[in-house]
Amino acid sequence: MAFSTLLVETRGKVGLITVNRPQALNALNSELLAEMNEALDGFDRDPSIGCIVITGSERAFAAGADIKEMASLTYPGTYIDDFFAGWDRVAARRKPMIAAVAGFALGGGCELAMMCDFIIAADTAKFGQPEIKLGVMPGIGGSQRLTRLIGRAKAMEMCLTGRMMDAEEAERSGLVARVVPAGSLLEEAMKTAETIASMSLPIAMMTKEAIHRADEVSLSEGIRFERRVFHAMFATRDQKEGMAAFVEKRKPDFKNS
Ligand code: HXC
């Protein structure tokens, strides 16, 4: 399958998506959104894929939704089309996803990074929600995810001023999991993805699902959900294998069952 806005490849058990609209600093347009979901559908269907990495270029992960495409949209039109609803499908993916961010991750670009399960940032990364300068606000989850990740004070400041945050501040604030030198961003992200993909896929997916529940429910409901999923894991072959391998001092051979 050929894509015109993305480079899509499989490296072992990792699916790699590189946003590729260099002429527009990887701005996210409708074609790119459709292709992103198509690429992710392909990785979902492929049982050998255990983790997905989304990255951009050295200069920009993505400089936001495509302003030139949005400029003339209307209220009834965006309402009828449920404009941007396709991004909910990206955010709802069940396999683990890592964003590897270098350069600008602004507006929808920052929001796409936050849809992933965690962000590994190059030391050149710059995050921001500058939509207010365009007379709009974050529209694909930024007002909610940024607030959950970095807290209300910083989220308010970022969204109301539109200022950018560098990688060091992003790590300190809890927006990114780790900052690495720009030259080794992809290598580090792939290494991390390979580690995740070497685990049992159903167990990794259930772990991801449990952590995401924390955004939705109270502590006691979240712990109840965790307990139920934990109990269910004893029905898997991979739990038996993982624990037997520890006892027998060998590497586990997970079969995703
Ligand atoms: C369309 C964009 C773009 C964008 C950059 N470009 N960002 N095109 N949509 N979001 C294009 C520029 O028009 C230019 O094209 C080319 O990419 C290079 O950009 P420059 O501005 O020349 O680069 P530079 O001077 O280095 O500045 C980089 C920048 C700036 C600071 C990142 O491009 C910028 O501020 N971009 C917009 C960032 C932004 O506001 N993002 C939020 C979008 S709204 P030409 O053809 O002139 O060479 C959003 C909403 C989310 O994301 C959901 C709401 C519903």
Residues whose N, C-alpha, C, O or C-beta is under 5 A from the ligand:
A	BS01	HXC	Q23 A24 L25 A27 A63 G64 A65 D66 I67 K68 F104 L106 G107 G108 P130 E131 M137 P138 G139 I140
